[in-house]
């Protein structure tokens, strides 16, 4: 029996003997977060923050208001088509409630924004960055520090203040349910 010396032309070099499983696992683990971030960004750009779950559309509240809108001369046609098409649809939004009634959980009107602390560059949210909620009796309202989910029917319709002529509301919602979420 003849032995072939290591390194002879019939023996492949060490780096060609097979797949280095440890290197492959390392590369997958290191690249996974980047691939997830890139995939999420592509999905968000393609959907505009609207995900259809059959009879309910999950809407990214930040994306819903992320476009320029003139609160003096704006029209419903100035709202991007994908958001105009939500008019009359059942939607789910996640964000923070702000009630000007200060009635605790007993009120039925509130403004819903994705986060007053992170949006709007320190100023109040613009008209397109908030949804005016009108809750049915028995719906829980939360303080402005509680991250919450609301579900109901969204309406896209500019409402002007009679005294100033400025648009004070672009989105409003008939809220059917609410619940606190952990961030």
Protein Blocks (a to p, Z undefined) as FASTA:
>chain_A
ZZddehiaklccfklnbccfklmmmmmmmmmmmmmmmmmmmmmmmnnopacehjaccddf
klmmmccddfklgcfklpcfklmmmgopacddddddddfklnojmbcbdcddfblklggn
opacdfklpccddddehiacddfkbccdddddddddddddfklopafbfbdcddfbdcdd
dZZ
